[in-house]
Amino acid sequence: MKILENEFAIIGFYVDDINIVGISNELTKTIDYLKKEFEMKNFGRTKFSLELHIMYLNKDIFVHQEAYITKVLKRFYMDKSHLLCTPMVLRLLDVHKDPFRPLEKDKKLIGPEVPYLSAIGALMYLVNYNRLDITFIVNLLARYSFSLTRRYWSEIKHILCYLKGTMNMDLFCRNDSKLYLMG
């Protein structure tokens, strides 16, 4: 990262790909410097990176993961499932009626043939980027990785049906001079 008084450039690396974010002047200087030091090509604005599809409208940006969601649905054989409009079923506050309470002795565990952890990982990837609407339920289901029952796997399938029904939801970032990136 390079920061001057009113200019900055942030360079993000992933294997052999580089994404640079910053002020136009500083971007040009940074790219020129990198081209002198390394053999590289400039493909212009990033359109697709790490399963994120990025679209530019004037100065605004849309980010979505429709292609990744489609891939996840096919991976877990949910691509032909019905559509849902809520990420989870309403839960009761009564502990004895809550399906997410700890495992009871008479409930049968499911085995490794059910790709539960793999599904949780795929959903966590979505949560990390632009699907904050499933954060609560995915984190709740991740707690039960070591005492899996059919009810938890059913909830995973419910989330996948919800993602299929809301696949076209985007993250919209408006270019506003009052917004600042801070860390």
Secondary structure as GFF3:
##gff-version 3
##sequence-region A 1 183
A	DSSP	beta_strand	2	3	.	.	.	ID=ss1
A	DSSP	beta_strand	8	14	.	.	.	ID=ss2
A	DSSP	beta_strand	17	22	.	.	.	ID=ss3
A	DSSP	alpha_helix	24	37	.	.	.	ID=ss4
A	DSSP	beta_strand	48	49	.	.	.	ID=ss5
A	DSSP	beta_strand	52	57	.	.	.	ID=ss6
A	DSSP	beta_strand	60	64	.	.	.	ID=ss7
A	DSSP	alpha_helix	66	75	.	.	.	ID=ss8
A	DSSP	three_ten_helix	95	97	.	.	.	ID=ss9
A	DSSP	alpha_helix	116	129	.	.	.	ID=ss10
A	DSSP	three_ten_helix	132	134	.	.	.	ID=ss11
A	DSSP	alpha_helix	135	142	.	.	.	ID=ss12
A	DSSP	alpha_helix	150	165	.	.	.	ID=ss13
A	DSSP	beta_strand	171	173	.	.	.	ID=ss14
###
